């Protein structure tokens, strides 16, 4: 399961989306998520799917690699679908004991599941095509106006970047610890729920220790180099918008406007 977590990993290929400014990709992800929550009806979701898969094709990230990251959220998808399926009132389809499945609940469960899948895929597309350093620079420049009200923009951007960077590292660490504990006779697959939870302790304890050790090492390395951040720091590769970014913004705003119009007139 650990190896299936792909969020935060970078997929190094040359593509138009990889070459875009990180601010464009951050804004694009936010715009796409907003459009997802605005979208209503089959046509809007078909358009959202087409726009997302077009972006994946342009990025040259393999679709199977992208889909692999959905496996860890299957339980969340099932819970969300069941919750909407049985607890939304409307026209009954079938009654199971005291629970009733309605047409409205069925449609909402389908739309909610699709929305969650597309949200995860869009976020993954951003991290697959943007390095942690680029994300830090993009966040810092994008949030720069907040500096006027004393918000520590640089520190926030750096923390988010480090968190994303640590995801694949901790995933690999989890995989190594799982294999080591399995070789010693630990069983993470079988048994009742309580037993399986107890069996996770030999995995979680060394994982937390490893995470704290890595965080301490990173803090000591930054202090040893007198890292300050913020004001006065220059960048080797300053961010600049290109024609590619302007075309990207045009495509994003055109997509958002179409979704809004579909919501208003359909």
Beta strands, then each sheet from edge to edge (+ up, - down):
strand 1: 92-96
strand 2: 99-102
sheet 1: 1+ 2-
end
